[in-house]
């Protein structure tokens, strides 16, 4: 399955999970993702937001992989919070 297809699947799953989640569950998901980001930053350094925001209409392979992994992380965290509450 291509990274674009993986991205689209996780994007749609994330949308469904976000609709199902309460405001408190979404807040908890954001806190967990923020902790993951902080851990990464402490270990590897600051993440350049401009680089992430520069993903254009036709992303390259590296950007597609990043997008797919990002959506997989989002879906996983939201699903975990919803089903452990």
N, CA, C and O of each residue as an XYZ file, in Angstrom:
340
protein
N       0.857     -1.172      0.000
C       0.000      0.000      0.000
C       0.906      1.239      0.000
O       1.873      1.298      0.760
N       0.604      2.200     -0.825
C       1.428      3.405     -0.922
C       1.246      4.274      0.325
O       0.256      4.160      1.047
N       2.232      5.144      0.554
C       2.136      6.052      1.696
C       0.916      6.965      1.572
O       0.308      7.326      2.579
N       0.560      7.336      0.353
C      -0.625      8.179      0.156
C      -1.881      7.435      0.576
O      -2.749      8.008      1.234
N      -1.990      6.163      0.203
C      -3.156      5.359      0.589
C      -3.197      5.152      2.103
O      -4.264      5.207      2.714
N      -2.032      4.913      2.702
C      -1.960      4.753      4.163
C      -2.392      6.047      4.837
O      -3.171      6.034      5.790
N      -1.879      7.164      4.333
C      -2.269      8.475      4.872
C      -3.777      8.663      4.803
O      -4.402      9.056      5.788
N      -4.359      8.387      3.652
C      -5.799      8.585      3.476
C      -6.610      7.700      4.417
O      -7.615      8.146      4.971
N      -6.189      6.461      4.602
C      -6.896      5.554      5.519
C      -6.845      6.063      6.953
O      -7.866      6.105      7.639
N      -5.659      6.449      7.404
C      -5.529      6.939      8.771
C      -6.181      8.301      8.956
O      -6.667      8.608     10.045
N      -6.198      9.121      7.913
C      -6.871     10.418      7.982
C      -8.375     10.212      8.207
O      -8.985     10.856      9.061
N      -8.948      9.309      7.428
C     -10.380      9.017      7.570
C     -10.681      8.386      8.934
O     -11.674      8.735      9.572
N      -9.829      7.463      9.379
C     -10.003      6.861     10.695
C      -9.902      7.917     11.785
O     -10.691      7.914     12.730
N      -8.943      8.813     11.661
C      -8.788      9.893     12.643
C     -10.044     10.756     12.710
O     -10.507     11.104     13.796
N     -10.588     11.095     11.556
C     -11.827     11.887     11.531
C     -12.953     11.186     12.283
O     -13.666     11.814     13.066
N     -13.113      9.888     12.049
C     -14.176      9.145     12.730
C     -13.938      9.100     14.241
O     -14.872      9.263     15.027
N     -12.702      8.882     14.636
C     -12.375      8.828     16.062
C     -12.561     10.184     16.734
O     -13.043     10.257     17.864
N     -12.184     11.248     16.050
C     -12.351     12.592     16.604
C     -13.831     12.905     16.797
O     -14.208     13.527     17.790
N     -14.662     12.483     15.863
C     -16.109     12.692     16.009
C     -16.658     11.923     17.201
O     -17.575     12.397     17.871
N     -16.109     10.741     17.476
C     -16.570      9.895     18.570
C     -16.065     10.389     19.930
O     -16.730     10.190     20.947
N     -14.912     11.020     19.952
C     -14.261     11.415     21.208
C     -14.958     12.603     21.853
O     -15.528     13.460     21.179
N     -14.894     12.625     23.166
C     -15.373     13.788     23.912
C     -14.288     14.865     23.888
O     -13.151     14.607     23.492
N     -14.649     16.054     24.307
C     -13.681     17.147     24.387
C     -12.546     16.775     25.337
O     -11.385     17.074     25.058
N     -12.865     16.135     26.441
C     -11.856     15.734     27.420
C     -10.912     14.681     26.832
O      -9.708     14.719     27.084
N     -11.451     13.750     26.055
C     -10.620     12.729     25.428
C      -9.684     13.337     24.384
O      -8.532     12.922     24.259
N     -10.182     14.313     23.643
C      -9.328     14.986     22.669
C      -8.230     15.768     23.379
O      -7.086     15.781     22.923
N      -8.567     16.418     24.488
C      -7.561     17.153     25.257
C      -6.487     16.201     25.770
O      -5.300     16.521     25.706
N      -6.881     15.046     26.272
C      -5.915     14.053     26.750
C      -5.042     13.551     25.602
O      -3.840     13.348     25.776
N      -5.635     13.354     24.445
C      -4.865     12.923     23.266
C      -3.818     13.970     22.901
O      -2.672     13.634     22.601
N      -4.214     15.229     22.927
C      -3.265     16.302     22.614
C      -2.130     16.350     23.635
O      -0.975     16.578     23.275
N      -2.462     16.136     24.907
C      -1.420     16.127     25.935
C      -0.414     15.003     25.684
O       0.794     15.210     25.802
N      -0.906     13.828     25.342
C      -0.023     12.699     25.076
C       0.853     12.950     23.849
O       2.044     12.639     23.859
N       0.269     13.506     22.804
C       1.052     13.815     21.607
C       2.088     14.906     21.900
O       3.195     14.867     21.363
N       1.737     15.873     22.746
C       2.688     16.921     23.127
C       3.856     16.327     23.911
O       4.999     16.747     23.733
N       3.577     15.358     24.773
C       4.655     14.694     25.504
C       5.570     13.918     24.559
O       6.791     13.933     24.720
N       4.987     13.249     23.586
C       5.791     12.527     22.590
C       6.693     13.496     21.822
O       7.869     13.214     21.590
N       6.134     14.621     21.438
C       6.902     15.626     20.714
C       8.023     16.177     21.585
O       9.151     16.333     21.118
N       7.723     16.472     22.847
C       8.741     16.993     23.757
C       9.873     15.988     23.956
O      11.042     16.371     23.998
N       9.534     14.714     24.076
C      10.554     13.677     24.229
C      11.454     13.638     22.990
O      12.674     13.533     23.111
N      10.867     13.720     21.833
C      11.638     13.743     20.589
C      12.562     14.962     20.563
O      13.737     14.847     20.217
N      12.027     16.129     20.930
C      12.818     17.358     20.897
C      13.992     17.297     21.870
O      15.090     17.753     21.548
N      13.769     16.739     23.051
C      14.857     16.609     24.018
C      15.950     15.678     23.503
O      17.136     15.909     23.737
N      15.546     14.642     22.813
C      16.501     13.654     22.321
C      17.212     14.116     21.046
O      18.421     13.931     20.910
N      16.467     14.714     20.114
C      17.026     15.005     18.794
C      17.094     16.489     18.445
O      17.658     16.845     17.411
N      16.549     17.340     19.260
C      16.588     18.769     18.987
C      15.256     19.300     18.470
O      14.301     18.562     18.228
N      15.248     20.585     18.319
C      14.047     21.311     17.896
C      13.593     20.863     16.512
O      14.411     20.591     15.633
N      12.290     20.793     16.335
C      11.714     20.455     15.037
C      11.355     21.756     14.327
O      10.684     22.621     14.890
N      11.804     21.880     13.107
C      11.542     23.096     12.347
C      10.120     23.046     11.782
O       9.849     22.323     10.823
N       9.231     23.810     12.377
C       7.831     23.813     11.967
C       7.666     24.270     10.520
O       6.771     23.804      9.815
N       8.524     25.177     10.085
C       8.422     25.666      8.703
C       8.569     24.515      7.708
O       7.930     24.512      6.656
N       9.413     23.542      8.046
C       9.628     22.397      7.159
C       8.350     21.556      7.062
O       7.985     21.089      5.984
N       7.681     21.371      8.196
C       6.440     20.598      8.213
C       5.335     21.344      7.475
O       4.559     20.742      6.732
N       5.269     22.641      7.681
C       4.220     23.441      7.045
C       4.429     23.602      5.544
O       3.513     24.009      4.830
N       5.625     23.284      5.064
C       5.911     23.473      3.644
C       5.417     22.323      2.777
O       5.629     22.337      1.565
N       4.766     21.331      3.368
C       4.225     20.240      2.555
C       3.191     20.842      1.608
O       2.210     21.451      2.033
N       3.435     20.657      0.339
C       2.581     21.313     -0.650
C       1.513     20.373     -1.192
O       1.305     19.276     -0.674
N       0.852     20.820     -2.228
C      -0.244     20.055     -2.816
C       0.229     18.699     -3.331
O      -0.504     17.714     -3.242
N       1.423     18.640     -3.856
C       1.985     17.385     -4.360
C       3.223     17.025     -3.534
O       4.350     17.306     -3.942
N       3.006     16.400     -2.367
C       4.142     16.088     -1.497
C       5.063     15.040     -2.114
O       4.631     14.190     -2.893
N       6.348     15.123     -1.746
C       7.305     14.128     -2.218
C       7.194     12.871     -1.355
O       6.394     12.830     -0.420
N       7.987     11.851     -1.663
C       7.895     10.568     -0.959
C       8.165     10.709      0.540
O       7.467     10.110      1.359
N       9.174     11.499      0.894
C       9.503     11.694      2.305
C       8.350     12.384      3.043
O       8.023     12.009      4.169
N       7.745     13.374      2.423
C       6.616     14.074      3.032
C       5.410     13.153      3.162
O       4.699     13.212      4.165
N       5.166     12.302      2.165
C       4.057     11.346      2.244
C       4.262     10.366      3.386
O       3.312     10.025      4.091
N       5.487      9.914      3.573
C       5.789      9.005      4.675
C       5.554      9.697      6.015
O       4.994      9.101      6.936
N       5.981     10.948      6.122
C       5.769     11.737      7.332
C       4.280     11.924      7.606
O       3.829     11.766      8.740
N       3.524     12.256      6.574
C       2.085     12.465      6.725
C       1.380     11.180      7.158
O       0.509     11.212      8.028
N       1.752     10.057      6.558
C       1.139      8.772      6.907
C       1.444      8.408      8.353
O       0.550      7.995      9.093
N       2.693      8.559      8.758
C       3.079      8.253     10.130
C       2.388      9.185     11.117
O       1.964      8.754     12.190
N       2.275     10.448     10.761
C       1.585     11.411     11.628
C       0.129     11.044     11.850
O      -0.361     11.088     12.978
N      -0.560     10.685     10.789
C      -1.970     10.302     10.922
C      -2.116      8.986     11.679
O      -3.073      8.806     12.432
N      -1.182      8.075     11.484
C      -1.216      6.819     12.236
C      -1.030      7.095     13.725
O      -1.709      6.494     14.558
N      -0.111      8.002     14.061
C       0.094      8.370     15.460
C      -1.160      9.007     16.050
O      -1.576      8.668     17.158
N      -1.758      9.929     15.302
C      -2.968     10.596     15.782
C      -4.083      9.588     16.031
O      -4.697      9.586     17.098
N      -4.341      8.742     15.056
C      -5.408      7.742     15.193
C      -5.124      6.809     16.359
O      -6.034      6.473     17.118
N      -3.880      6.389     16.510
C      -3.534      5.475     17.594
C      -3.736      6.077     18.966
O      -4.258      5.418     19.866
N      -3.327      7.322     19.136
C      -3.472      7.970     20.442
C      -4.939      8.223     20.758
O      -5.388      7.921     21.864
N      -5.690      8.767     19.817
C      -7.111      9.043     20.071
C      -7.862      7.747     20.354
O      -8.679      7.696     21.273
N      -7.595      6.708     19.581
C      -8.265      5.421     19.810
C      -7.908      4.863     21.180
O      -8.773      4.341     21.883
N      -6.662      4.968     21.557
C      -6.226      4.472     22.867
C      -6.926      5.220     24.002
O      -7.380      4.603     24.966
N      -7.014      6.519     23.892
C      -7.678      7.314     24.929
C      -9.166      6.992     24.989
O      -9.720      6.859     26.081
N      -9.812      6.868     23.859
C     -11.246      6.559     23.829
C     -11.530      5.211     24.474
O     -12.484      5.071     25.241
N     -10.709      4.226     24.166
C     -11.007      2.871     24.624
C     -10.433      2.524     25.981
O     -10.639      1.409     26.461
N      -9.716      3.445     26.617
C      -9.235      3.191     27.984
C      -9.996      4.037     28.983
O      -9.776      3.933     30.190
N     -10.883      4.869     28.488
C     -11.648      5.746     29.396
C     -12.777      4.991     30.072
O     -13.519      5.570     30.865
